[in-house]
Amino acid sequence: MPNEPQPISAIEANELLSSGALLLDVRENDEWDAGHSAVALHIPLAEVPDRWSEIPNDQIVVCVCRVGGRSARAAEFLFQQGYDTRNLAGGMLAWEEAGLAFIAADTTPRII
């Protein structure tokens, strides 16, 4: 395991998910509702310190937000708790740009 969480691309993240990794979306509720991966676990960044025990620690955790800043903080926090974490560089914007699937709560204009 590296000494700190590593940034990865959306394609690399998707490959890890196919191999059993967990996608942790740390965006706010309105961002989540606008569009998210169907396989993601949603815990807003501000809640991660209180809810990190809900996150399985027996698999790689790929953290994602809109562009990668908040998810980098979540990945670092979880790494310090002993998790094997990665940060999705470019966040959900990179996810969408890579053509990866996502779902939305409704049909209102979205800001991923």
C-alpha positions in Angstrom: 0.0 0.0 0.0 1.4 3.5 -0.8 2.2 6.1 1.8 -0.7 8.3 0.8 -3.9 8.0 -1.2 -3.2 7.9 -4.9 -5.1 9.9 -7.6 -6.6 7.7 -10.3 -8.5 8.4 -13.5 -12.2 7.6 -14.0 -11.3 4.6 -16.2 -8.9 3.3 -13.5 -11.6 3.8 -10.9 -14.2 1.9 -13.0 -11.7 -1.0 -13.4 -11.2 -1.0 -9.6 -15.0 -1.0 -9.1 -15.2 -4.0 -11.4 -12.7 -5.8 -9.2 -14.7 -5.2 -6.0 -13.6 -1.7 -4.9 -16.1 0.7 -3.2 -17.0 4.1 -4.7 -17.6 6.6 -2.0 -19.3 9.8 -3.2 -18.7 12.7 -0.7 -20.7 15.4 -2.5 -23.6 17.3 -1.0 -27.2 15.9 -1.4 -28.1 18.2 -4.2 -25.0 17.2 -6.2 -25.8 13.5 -5.5 -29.4 14.0 -6.7 -28.1 15.7 -9.9 -26.2 12.5 -10.9 -24.2 9.8 -9.4 -23.0 6.3 -10.0 -25.6 3.6 -9.2 -23.0 1.7 -7.3 -21.7 4.5 -5.1 -22.1 4.9 -1.3 -23.1 8.4 -0.5 -21.7 10.1 2.6 -21.2 13.9 2.3 -17.7 15.0 3.3 -18.8 16.8 6.5 -20.3 13.5 7.7 -17.3 11.3 6.9 -15.6 11.8 10.3 -18.8 10.7 12.1 -19.8 7.9 9.7 -16.5 6.3 8.6 -17.3 3.1 10.5 -20.1 2.6 7.9 -17.5 2.2 5.2 -16.2 -1.3 4.7 -12.4 -1.5 5.3 -11.8 -4.8 3.6 -11.7 -3.3 0.1 -10.2 -0.4 -1.8 -12.2 2.8 -1.3 -12.3 5.2 -4.3 -13.4 8.6 -3.2 -15.2 11.0 -5.6 -16.7 14.5 -5.5 -17.3 17.0 -8.3 -13.7 17.7 -9.3 -11.5 15.9 -6.8 -10.7 18.4 -3.9 -13.2 17.2 -1.3 -12.7 13.6 -2.2 -8.9 14.0 -1.7 -9.6 15.1 1.8 -11.9 12.2 2.4 -9.4 9.8 0.9 -6.7 11.2 3.2 -8.9 11.0 6.3 -9.8 7.4 5.6 -6.2 6.5 4.8 -5.3 7.8 8.2 -7.9 5.4 9.7 -6.2 2.5 7.9 -8.2 2.3 4.7 -6.7 1.6 1.3 -8.0 4.6 -0.6 -7.8 6.3 -4.0 -9.0 9.7 -5.1 -10.8 10.0 -8.4 -8.9 12.8 -10.1 -11.4 15.2 -11.9 -14.3 13.8 -9.9 -17.7 13.2 -11.4 -16.9 15.6 -14.2 -14.1 13.2 -15.3 -16.5 10.3 -14.7 -19.1 11.8 -17.1 -16.4 12.8 -19.6 -15.2 9.2 -19.7 -18.8 8.2 -20.7 -19.3 6.1 -17.5 -22.9 5.5 -16.4 -24.7 7.6 -13.8 -28.2 8.1 -12.6 -30.1 11.2 -11.4 -33.0 11.7 -9.0 -35.0 13.6 -11.5 -34.8 15.3 -14.9 -33.9 18.8 -13.7 -30.8 20.4 -15.2 -27.8 18.8 -13.6 -24.5 20.0 -12.2 -22.5 16.9 -11.6 
